[in-house]
Amino acid sequence: MQTEALKQEKKYLKISALGNILVGCIGIAVAAVSSSQAIMLDGMFNLTYFATGLFTIKVASLVAGGDDERFPHGYAFFEPLVNGIKGMLVLGVSVMALIGSVQALLTGGRAIAAGVAIAYGIFASTVCWSVALVMRRGARQSESPLVSADAENWLVNAAISSCVLLAFAGIFLLKTLEFDRLVPYVDPTVVLAVVAISIAVPVRMAWNALMALMNKAPGSEILAQVTEIVDVSLAELPVRERFIRVIQPGRQRLVLVHVVLPGEYEPGPMASLDTIRRQTYQALRKDHVVTAVDIVFTADRRWGAPLSDGGFGGPATSVS
């Protein structure tokens, strides 16, 4: 049975996909009529987002389902993987459009049907801004990295459509001012502007996804929050050292804590340590709902120390 959060997430992802296929198909059709590469680029952007959006909806279900025998650590890493693929595809489309626009500028520009292009600009701007507002609300409600990524894409999409509309409207101004010789250069110039506006989004998306897939630690603010919560939970124990490792692939935060206790320390019943684990888990979930925690108690620091410090593990936050 699907949870309410998953239903909300999938609802917004479907809205995003429907918006992409609508704008994408109409954009490709209008580009064929108007001969505008800027509109073709806009259409290709949306069709790319639609294609990856289908995978995004499936990934949302997999992540919500948790771990299984095939993926014992769950499907959290599928989120940055999808975002990385999406970023690389959009980046590829942008590079191809950039090459085409430079060639057009060097060969005298490109004539387009301005009236049709303006009509498309009005349509696309209206749809994109409407979907962008809906997706921003969805990102706040669902707290989903997948919905948040789509919301950011729609804001850029809306800005691009608005720029395309203004640029094509400028064709009539150029004709009024008798600068007709500049009109063929409007479309390739718009493509250059669109790529310049949007290029940072797929680059950042792909880079962040790559870092998540490589198990890079989250920002210092997240690490500080986790460390503070863990230290409060362990305050009653005679802790000699503690080592904390945190990664956050997508929405899921994975926390591993090695607690080094004195060899002579007698914790009493195992239930007492489980109580500390449970309290830590509950405290971490208040800070970030989708959190998995594993706390290991040991008298041998080598089980938690990084390799560079004579231990058996990887890099960690440590306090003596």
C-alpha positions in Angstrom: 0.0 0.0 0.0 1.4 3.4 -1.0 1.9 6.0 1.7 0.4 9.4 1.4 3.9 10.9 1.0 4.6 8.6 -2.0 1.2 9.4 -3.5 2.0 13.1 -3.3 5.4 12.7 -4.8 4.2 10.6 -7.7 1.3 13.0 -8.3 3.7 15.9 -8.8 6.2 13.9 -10.9 3.3 12.9 -13.2 2.2 16.6 -13.5 5.8 17.4 -14.4 6.0 14.6 -17.0 2.6 15.6 -18.6 3.8 19.2 -18.8 7.0 18.1 -20.5 5.3 16.0 -23.1 2.8 18.7 -23.9 5.3 21.5 -24.4 7.8 19.1 -26.0 5.5 17.8 -28.7 4.1 21.2 -29.5 7.5 22.7 -29.5 8.9 20.1 -32.0 5.8 20.6 -34.3 6.0 24.4 -34.2 9.8 24.3 -34.8 9.1 22.3 -38.0 6.7 25.0 -39.2 8.6 28.1 -38.0 12.2 26.8 -38.8 13.3 28.0 -35.4 16.1 26.1 -33.7 15.4 28.0 -30.5 12.0 26.4 -30.3 13.4 23.1 -31.4 15.9 23.3 -28.5 13.0 24.1 -26.1 11.1 21.1 -27.4 14.1 18.8 -27.1 14.7 20.0 -23.5 11.1 19.1 -22.5 11.1 15.7 -24.3 14.4 14.8 -22.6 12.8 15.7 -19.2 9.8 13.6 -20.1 11.8 10.6 -21.0 13.8 10.7 -17.7 10.6 11.6 -15.8 9.2 8.2 -16.6 12.2 6.6 -14.8 11.9 9.1 -12.0 8.3 8.0 -11.2 9.5 4.4 -11.0 12.5 5.3 -8.8 10.2 7.1 -6.4 8.4 3.8 -5.8 11.6 1.8 -5.4 13.1 4.3 -2.9 9.9 4.2 -0.8 9.9 0.4 -0.8 13.1 0.2 1.1 15.7 -2.5 0.9 15.4 -6.1 -0.4 17.5 -9.1 -1.2 18.8 -7.6 -4.5 19.6 -4.2 -3.0 20.4 -4.7 0.7 21.0 -1.0 1.2 17.9 0.1 -0.6 17.4 2.2 -3.7 18.5 5.6 -2.4 21.4 5.8 -4.9 18.9 5.5 -7.8 17.8 9.1 -7.1 21.2 10.8 -7.8 21.7 8.3 -10.7 18.5 9.5 -12.4 19.3 13.2 -11.8 22.8 12.6 -13.2 21.5 11.0 -16.4 19.0 13.8 -16.8 21.7 16.4 -16.4 24.0 14.7 -18.9 21.2 14.4 -21.5 20.2 18.1 -21.2 23.9 19.0 -21.3 24.3 17.0 -24.5 21.3 18.7 -26.1 22.7 22.1 -25.1 26.1 21.4 -26.7 24.5 20.3 -30.0 22.3 23.4 -30.1 25.3 25.6 -29.3 27.2 24.2 -32.2 24.3 24.6 -34.5 23.7 28.2 -33.5 27.4 29.2 -34.0 27.3 27.7 -37.5 24.2 29.7 -38.3 25.7 32.9 -37.1 28.8 32.3 -39.2 26.7 31.6 -42.4 24.3 34.5 -42.4 21.8 33.5 -39.7 18.5 31.7 -40.0 15.1 33.0 -41.3 12.0 32.0 -39.2 8.3 32.6 -39.1 8.1 35.2 -36.4 4.3 35.1 -35.9 4.2 31.4 -35.2 7.3 31.6 -33.0 5.6 34.3 -30.8 2.4 32.3 -30.5 4.5 29.4 -29.3 6.4 31.6 -26.9 3.1 32.8 -25.3 1.9 29.2 -25.0 5.1 27.8 -23.6 5.6 30.6 -21.1 2.1 30.2 -19.7 2.4 26.5 -19.3 5.9 26.5 -17.9 5.3 29.2 -15.3 2.1 27.5 -14.2 3.8 24.1 -13.8 6.8 25.7 -12.1 4.6 27.2 -9.4 2.8 23.9 -8.9 6.1 22.0 -8.7 7.6 24.5 -6.2 4.6 23.9 -3.9 5.0 20.1 -4.5 8.7 20.3 -3.6 7.9 22.0 -0.2 5.1 19.5 0.6 6.9 16.3 -0.4 10.5 17.2 0.5 11.5 14.9 -2.4 14.8 15.5 -4.1 13.2 14.2 -7.3 10.4 16.7 -7.2 12.8 19.5 -6.1 15.0 18.8 -9.1 12.0 18.9 -11.4 10.8 22.2 -9.8 14.2 23.8 -10.5 14.1 22.5 -14.1 10.7 24.1 -14.6 11.8 27.5 -13.3 14.7 27.5 -15.8 12.3 26.2 -18.5 9.9 29.0 -17.7 12.7 31.6 -17.8 13.9 30.3 -21.2 10.4 30.4 -22.7 9.9 33.9 -21.6 13.3 34.9 -23.1 12.4 33.2 -26.3 9.1 35.1 -26.4 10.7 38.5 -25.8 13.4 37.8 -28.4 11.0 36.9 -31.1 8.8 39.9 -30.3 11.9 41.9 -30.9 11.9 40.8 -34.6 9.0 43.1 -35.2 10.9 46.0 -33.5 13.9 45.4 -35.7 11.7 45.5 -38.8 10.1 48.7 -37.6 13.5 50.3 -37.1 14.5 49.0 -40.5 17.2 46.7 -39.2 15.9 43.8 -41.4 19.5 42.5 -42.0 19.7 41.6 -38.3 16.5 39.6 -38.2 18.1 36.3 -39.4 20.5 36.4 -36.5 17.8 36.6 -33.9 17.1 32.8 -33.7 20.7 31.6 -33.4 21.4 34.4 -30.9 18.4 33.3 -28.8 19.8 29.7 -28.8 23.1 31.0 -27.5 21.2 33.0 -24.8 19.1 30.0 -23.8 22.2 27.7 -23.5 24.0 30.4 -21.4 21.0 30.7 -19.1 20.4 27.0 -18.7 23.8 25.4 -18.9 24.6 25.7 -15.2 21.5 23.6 -14.2 22.5 20.3 -16.0 26.2 20.8 -15.0 25.3 21.3 -11.3 22.8 18.4 -11.4 25.2 16.0 -13.0 28.1 17.1 -10.6 26.0 16.7 -7.5 24.7 13.4 -8.7 28.3 12.2 -9.3 29.4 13.3 -5.8 26.4 11.4 -4.2 27.2 8.3 -6.2 30.8 8.5 -5.0 29.6 8.6 -1.4 30.8 12.2 -0.8 29.8 13.5 2.7 27.0 16.1 2.8 27.7 19.7 3.7 29.3 20.8 6.9 26.0 22.1 8.3 24.4 18.6 8.0 27.5 17.0 9.5 27.3 19.4 12.4 23.6 18.7 13.0 24.2 15.0 13.1 27.2 15.2 15.3 25.4 17.4 17.9 22.4 15.0 18.0 24.7 11.9 18.4 26.8 13.6 21.1 23.6 14.5 23.1 22.4 10.9 22.9 25.8 9.5 24.1 26.2 12.0 26.9 25.6 9.5 29.7 28.2 7.0 28.4 31.9 7.1 29.2 32.8 7.7 25.6 36.5 7.7 24.8 36.1 8.4 21.1 33.3 8.3 18.6 33.5 8.2 14.8 30.6 9.4 12.7 30.2 8.8 9.0 27.3 10.4 7.0 26.3 10.2 3.4 23.0 11.4 1.8 22.3 9.9 -1.6 19.0 11.6 -2.6 16.5 11.9 0.3 17.9 9.2 2.5 20.5 10.1 5.1 22.7 7.2 6.2 24.5 7.6 9.5 27.1 5.1 10.9 28.5 5.7 14.4 31.3 3.8 16.1 31.4 4.5 19.8 34.6 3.5 21.6 34.0 2.7 25.3 36.5 1.7 28.0 37.4 -2.0 28.0 36.3 -2.3 31.6 32.9 -0.6 31.1 29.9 -2.9 31.8 26.8 -1.5 30.0 24.4 -3.9 31.7 21.6 -5.5 29.7 21.9 -5.2 25.9 18.5 -3.5 26.0 20.2 -0.4 27.6 22.4 0.0 24.5 19.3 -0.6 22.2 17.6 2.2 24.1 20.4 4.6 23.3 20.2 3.5 19.6 16.5 4.1 19.6 16.8 7.5 21.2 19.5 8.5 18.7 17.4 7.3 15.8 14.3 9.2 16.9 16.3 12.4 17.4 17.9 12.1 14.0 14.5 11.5 12.4 13.2 14.7 13.9 16.0 16.5 12.0 15.6 14.5 8.8 12.7 12.1 8.4 14.3 9.6 6.0 17.3 8.5 8.1 18.9 5.1 8.6 21.2 4.7 11.7 23.7 2.1 12.7 25.5 2.5 16.0 28.4 0.1 16.9 29.7 -0.1 20.4 33.3 -1.3 20.8 36.3 -1.2 23.1 38.8 -1.4 20.2 39.0 2.0 18.4 40.4 0.3 15.3 36.9 -0.8 14.3 35.9 2.9 13.9 39.1 4.8 13.1 39.9 5.7 9.5 42.7 3.8 7.7 45.0 6.8 8.0 44.7 6.5 11.8 45.5 2.8 12.1 41.9 1.7 11.9 39.9 -0.7 9.7 37.4 1.9 8.4 37.2 4.9 6.1 37.2 8.7 6.8 35.1 9.8 9.8 34.5 12.6 12.1 36.3 11.8 15.4 36.6 13.4 18.8 38.9 12.0 21.6 
